[in-house]
Amino acid sequence: MAADPRGPWGEVWETVRALVIAVAVALLVRQFVVETFQVHGTSMQPNLENGDRLLVNKLQIRFGSPHIGQIIVFRPPVGICPQVPANPEDFVKRVVATAGQTVSMRDGEVYVDGQLQAEPYLPPAWRDTYNLSPVTVPAGDVWVLGDHRIVSLDSRCYGPVPIRSIAGVAMVIWWPTWHWLGA
């Protein structure tokens, strides 16, 4: 192997430069493209468990809006619902209605613009008997519910969620591994 013509510090400099570039790229990806979040609590059971770690797509929120059925990570509105602390952790919930749509609930069933919503991800035992008078979701907001409705702190308490407070849309559970290993 030939000696580095720049002297003994040439290899050190190249290694440091490569590390700086790698860290910069990782920080940019985390800030603008994809980030990992951890599920706290049981409000998304049986689909997400306490401690699951999600990869969250940040680009979809930067260049569009979430869609009904997607799971999002966001900071909930504060000062509206007494159960939401002043500095809450990120919440993970499912979008059930978007801007301009009217959402209501009768005996735990969700209706959007008067149409009963199929929720195949939600076992009947996890529903509650909640009733919600019709609410029209304002422009720039979404209406969210947890999958485990009985224990979920969601839009029924704090109202619509501003899209600007959404960190991203969940793509995949990356931990624990049994989610993707099929175990």
Backbone hydrogen bonds, N-H to C=O, Kabsch-Sander energy under -0.5 kcal/mol:
donor,donor_aa,acceptor,acceptor_aa,energy
7,G,4,D,-1.8
10,G,7,G,-1.4
12,V,8,P,-0.6
13,W,9,W,-2.7
14,E,10,G,-2.2
15,T,11,E,-2.2
16,V,12,V,-2.6
17,R,13,W,-2.7
18,A,14,E,-2.3
19,L,15,T,-2.2
20,V,16,V,-2.5
21,I,17,R,-2.3
22,A,18,A,-2.4
23,V,19,L,-2.5
24,A,20,V,-2.3
25,V,21,I,-2.5
26,A,22,A,-2.4
27,L,23,V,-2.5
28,L,24,A,-2.2
29,V,25,V,-2.6
30,R,26,A,-2.5
31,Q,27,L,-2.3
32,F,28,L,-2.4
33,V,29,V,-2.6
34,V,29,V,-1.9
35,E,56,V,-1.8
37,F,54,L,-2.2
39,V,52,D,-3.2
41,G,39,V,-0.5
45,Q,42,T,-1.6
47,N,44,M,-1.2
48,L,44,M,-1.9
51,G,39,V,-2.8
52,D,49,E,-2.3
53,R,175,W,-3.2
54,L,37,F,-3.4
55,L,172,V,-2.7
56,V,35,E,-3.2
56,V,54,L,-0.5
57,N,169,V,-3.2
58,K,33,V,-3.0
58,K,56,V,-0.7
59,L,33,V,-1.0
62,R,58,K,-1.6
63,F,59,L,-2.3
64,G,60,Q,-0.6
69,G,95,V,-3.3
70,Q,67,H,-2.0
72,I,93,K,-2.9
73,V,168,G,-2.3
74,F,91,F,-2.2
75,R,165,S,-1.9
84,V,81,C,-1.8
91,F,74,F,-3.4
93,K,72,I,-1.8
94,R,145,L,-2.5
95,V,70,Q,-2.9
96,V,143,W,-3.1
97,A,143,W,-1.4
99,A,141,D,-0.7
100,G,137,V,-3.3
101,Q,98,T,-2.3
103,V,101,Q,-0.6
103,V,135,V,-2.9
104,S,111,Y,-2.3
105,M,132,L,-1.8
106,R,109,E,-1.9
108,G,130,Y,-2.7
109,E,106,R,-2.1
111,Y,104,S,-3.0
112,V,115,Q,-2.4
113,D,102,T,-3.5
115,Q,112,V,-1.9
117,Q,110,V,-3.0
122,L,119,E,-2.1
126,W,123,P,-2.1
127,R,124,P,-1.5
132,L,105,M,-2.5
135,V,103,V,-2.4
137,V,101,Q,-3.0
137,V,135,V,-0.5
141,D,138,P,-1.6
142,V,161,V,-1.9
143,W,97,A,-2.8
145,L,94,R,-2.4
148,H,43,S,-2.7
149,R,126,W,-0.8
149,R,147,D,-1.4
150,I,126,W,-0.8
151,V,148,H,-1.5
152,S,148,H,-1.0
154,D,152,S,-0.8
155,S,144,V,-1.9
157,C,154,D,-2.6
158,Y,154,D,-1.8
159,G,155,S,-1.8
161,V,142,V,-3.3
163,I,140,G,-3.1
165,S,162,P,-1.9
166,I,163,I,-1.8
167,A,73,V,-2.6
168,G,73,V,-1.4
169,V,57,N,-2.2
170,A,71,I,-3.0
171,M,55,L,-3.3
172,V,55,L,-1.1
174,W,53,R,-2.3
174,W,172,V,-0.7
175,W,53,R,-1.3
179,H,176,P,-1.6
180,W,177,T,-1.0
181,L,177,T,-1.7
182,G,178,W,-0.9
183,A,178,W,-0.9
